[in-house]
Amino acid sequence: MIGNVIGNYRIERELSEGGMSHVYVGRTLKQTETLPANFMVVLKVMSDELAGEVTARKRFVKEAQILSKLRHRYITRFYEFIERPNGAVLVMEFVDGEPMDQVIADSGALQIADAISITQCLLEALIYAHDKGIVHRDIKPANLIREKSIVFTGAVKVTDFGIAKIKEGAGSGQTVLTKSGFLLGTPHYMSPEQIREPKDAGARSDVYSTGVLLYEMLTGSLPFNSRSLPKLIDAVYRGDKISPRSLRPQIDADMEAIVLRAMQPNQNNRFESARTFYDALEEYSARPAFLAEARAIAAVAQPRPAAAAADAVASAPRQHWQLVNLKSEGHEAHVIDGVSVMVGRDRTCSIVLTHPAVSRRHARLTISGNGYMLEDLQSANGTYVNNTRVDKARLKPGDVVRFGADPACSYVLRDR
C-alpha cells in the first residue's frame, strides 16, 4: 500500500496492523476546505479480506459516526469517511507521539504526578464523550498516544472508538465474542460487567478501565496478568490483585484508595462517573506535599537553555513581571519568576488558572533577553495577545494576554 493514493491522500508508511484494519500515515495531495496540502493524516483501512463482511463494514461506519460527534482536545480528530469497493477508510488526525503501552514498556512505572496528569487528560475526554452518550469500551495504553511536542505535560490523545457504543439502542445485536471467538476488548482492562455482557458496559466500565491504566502507570505492572484466560477472567470478577503500595511503597494510602475504588468489581462501589474520578484526583493533587514534589519534578523536566543562551540569561537584567487579571484588578495577580514558567489548570503549573476555558497546561513563558517569550502549548481554546491568537509572541509591559476565549481569563502584563 505504500505509495498508493486513496482519495486525496498518499500513503507514506504503515503504523500498525489489527484484526480488522491496517493503519497508515499519509499526506494530503491538495488543499481542501478542511485540510491544507501536504498535511499529515492517519488512514485506517479495512482489511481486504473483510471487505465483503457486512458486520465489519458496519463497525467502520459506526466508528465514523461516533468520531464525527467528537471534538475534544484529548480525542483524535476525525476528518473523512471514504467508501471503496474493497473496504472502507477512516481519515483521522495524525498525532506525533508514542502509544502509552510503549511508554510503559520502555520506562516502567511513571512518576506519580505524570500518571495522574495522563489519567486526568483521559478522564476529561471521557467526561466529554459520556455527556454525548458515547462509551469507549476499549480504554488501554495502546489506545492513548502521548504527544511528543509538549514537554512534561502528560498530554495524551484518545484513539480507536472501534468498539464504542452510543447509548441509544446500543445493546441490540451485540455479543461478547467476535467471529474468531475473542473478547470484544482487551480482557486485562475490561470491567467484569463488560466481560459478562458487552451491552452492560456503560460509563462506569470506562471508569474501571481507566483505574486499571492508572494502576499500571503507577506500578509498571498489570493488576491481572494470568496467561490463562479463564483464570484471568476469574481474577477480574473477584478483584484479586496485589495492592499498588505492595509494588511501589511511594504510593500513599490515599492514592491507593483512589485506584482501588475505580477498580471495584461491583460497579455500584466505583466512582459513579468519570467526573467524580477526576475530582478525586484533583483533590489529591491539591495537597501541599504532593504539589511540592510534583513541581520539583516538573522543574527538572523543563528544557534547559544551551550554554550560550544560559550565559545570556544569567547576565541579562531581570525585570519583575506579573500577570494581573483585568476583571479583578489587584485581587488576582501572578508573579512571573524563572527561566521557564508553565501556565494552566494543572496544579503542577507555576501559574495555576482554574477557569474551565484554560487547558491543563495551556502556555509557557520562557525568559528571552530582558523579557519573556509566550508559547501556546496546543491549548484547546487558544492563547491571545492583544486580541490576536498566537502560537508564539514576545511580550512587553502593557500587553494583554488571554488564555482561552473567555474575557475573564484576560491578564495585563506589568512590571512590578
Long-range contacts (C-beta under 8 A, 24 or more apart in sequence): 1-45, 5-29, 6-43, 6-45, 6-82, 6-84, 6-89, 7-80, 7-82, 7-89, 7-91, 8-32, 9-41, 9-43, 9-91, 11-43, 15-42, 19-47, 19-178, 19-180, 19-182, 20-46, 20-47, 20-50, 20-56, 20-59, 20-60, 20-162, 21-45, 21-46, 21-47, 21-60, 22-47, 25-94, 34-79, 34-80, 35-79, 40-94, 41-79, 41-91, 41-92, 41-93, 41-94, 42-76, 42-91, 42-92, 42-93, 42-94, 42-95, 43-89, 43-90, 43-91, 43-92, 44-89, 44-90, 44-92, 45-87, 45-89, 46-87, 46-88, 46-89, 47-87, 48-86, 48-87, 50-87, 51-84, 51-85, 51-86, 51-87, 55-179, 57-87, 57-88, 59-162, 59-163, 60-87, 60-88, 60-90, 61-88, 62-164, 62-166, 63-90, 63-161, 63-162, 63-164, 64-88, 64-90, 65-166, 66-134, 66-161, 66-164, 66-166, 67-92, 67-161, 69-132, 69-134, 70-128, 70-129, 70-132, 70-134, 70-161, 72-124, 72-125, 72-128, 72-129, 72-380, 73-124, 73-125, 73-359, 73-378, 73-379, 73-380, 74-121, 74-122, 74-124, 74-125, 74-155, 74-156, 74-157, 74-158, 75-125, 75-128, 75-129, 75-157, 75-158, 76-145, 76-157, 76-158, 76-159, 92-159, 93-157, 95-145, 95-147, 95-157, 95-159, 96-147, 96-148, 96-149, 97-145, 97-146, 97-147, 97-148, 97-149, 97-156, 97-157, 98-145, 98-146, 98-148, 99-141, 99-142, 99-143, 99-144, 99-145, 99-146, 100-141, 100-142, 100-144, 100-145, 100-146, 100-156, 100-213, 100-217, 101-140, 101-141, 101-142, 103-141, 103-146, 104-141, 104-216, 104-217, 104-220, 108-220, 109-217, 109-218, 109-219, 109-220, 109-248, 110-217, 110-218, 111-297, 112-218, 112-250, 112-251, 112-255, 112-290, 112-293, 112-294, 113-154, 113-285, 113-290, 113-293, 113-294, 113-297, 113-298, 113-348, 114-152, 114-154, 114-217, 114-297, 115-214, 115-217, 115-218, 116-154, 116-214, 116-281, 116-284, 116-285, 117-153, 117-154, 117-346, 117-348, 117-360, 118-144, 118-146, 118-154, 118-156, 118-217, 119-210, 119-213, 119-214, 119-217, 119-281, 120-154, 120-278, 120-281, 120-282, 120-346, 120-360, 121-154, 121-155, 121-156, 121-360, 122-156, 122-158, 122-210, 122-213, 123-210, 123-274, 123-275, 123-277, 123-278, 123-281, 124-278, 124-360, 125-158, 126-158, 126-203, 126-206, 126-207, 126-210, 126-274, 127-273, 127-274, 127-275, 127-278, 129-164, 130-203, 130-206, 130-273, 130-274, 133-166, 133-167, 133-168, 134-161, 134-164, 134-165, 134-166, 134-167, 135-164, 135-165, 135-167, 135-170, 135-201, 135-202, 135-203, 135-205, 135-206, 136-161, 136-164, 136-206, 136-209, 137-163, 137-164, 137-165, 137-184, 137-185, 137-194, 137-198, 137-201, 137-205, 137-206, 138-162, 138-163, 138-164, 138-185, 138-186, 138-189, 138-209, 139-189, 139-206, 139-209, 139-210, 139-213, 140-186, 140-188, 140-189, 140-209, 140-213, 141-213, 141-216, 142-186, 144-213, 147-378, 149-378, 150-361, 150-377, 150-378, 151-301, 151-302, 151-303, 152-297, 152-298, 152-301, 152-302, 153-346, 153-360, 153-361, 153-377, 154-346, 154-360, 154-361, 155-360, 155-361, 155-377, 155-378, 163-198, 165-198, 165-199, 165-201, 170-199, 171-199, 174-198, 174-199, 187-229, 187-232, 187-233, 187-236, 188-212, 188-222, 188-224, 188-225, 188-232, 189-213, 190-236, 191-236, 191-267, 192-236, 192-237, 192-265, 192-267, 193-267, 195-233, 195-236, 195-237, 202-267, 203-273, 203-274, 204-267, 204-270, 204-271, 204-272, 204-273, 205-267, 206-274, 207-262, 207-270, 207-271, 207-273, 207-274, 207-277, 208-262, 208-263, 208-264, 208-267, 208-270, 210-262, 210-274, 210-277, 211-259, 211-260, 211-261, 211-262, 211-263, 211-270, 211-277, 212-263, 214-258, 214-259, 214-262, 215-241, 215-244, 215-259, 215-263, 218-244, 218-248, 218-251, 218-255, 218-259, 219-244, 219-247, 219-248, 219-251, 220-247, 220-248, 221-247, 223-263, 236-265, 237-265, 238-265, 239-263, 239-264, 239-265, 254-284, 255-284, 258-284, 282-347, 285-346, 285-347, 285-348, 286-347, 291-347, 291-348, 294-347, 294-348, 295-348, 295-350, 297-348, 298-342, 298-348, 298-349, 302-339, 302-340, 302-342, 303-340, 304-339, 305-339, 312-369, 313-339, 313-367, 316-367, 316-369, 316-370, 317-370, 319-370, 319-371, 319-415, 320-415, 320-416, 321-371, 321-372, 321-397, 321-413, 321-414, 321-415, 321-416, 322-413, 322-414, 322-416, 323-351, 323-401, 323-411, 323-412, 323-413, 323-414, 324-411, 324-412, 324-414, 325-408, 325-410, 325-411, 326-400, 326-407, 326-410, 326-411, 326-412, 327-407, 327-408, 327-410, 334-411, 335-416, 336-365, 336-372, 338-367, 339-366, 339-367, 340-364, 340-365, 340-366, 340-367, 341-365, 341-366, 341-372, 343-403, 344-377, 353-403, 353-409, 355-403, 355-404, 355-406, 355-408, 355-409, 357-381, 357-403, 357-404, 357-405, 357-406, 357-408, 357-409, 358-403, 358-404, 358-409, 359-404, 362-403, 362-404, 363-403, 365-395, 368-394, 371-395, 371-396, 374-401, 379-403, 379-404, 380-404, 381-405
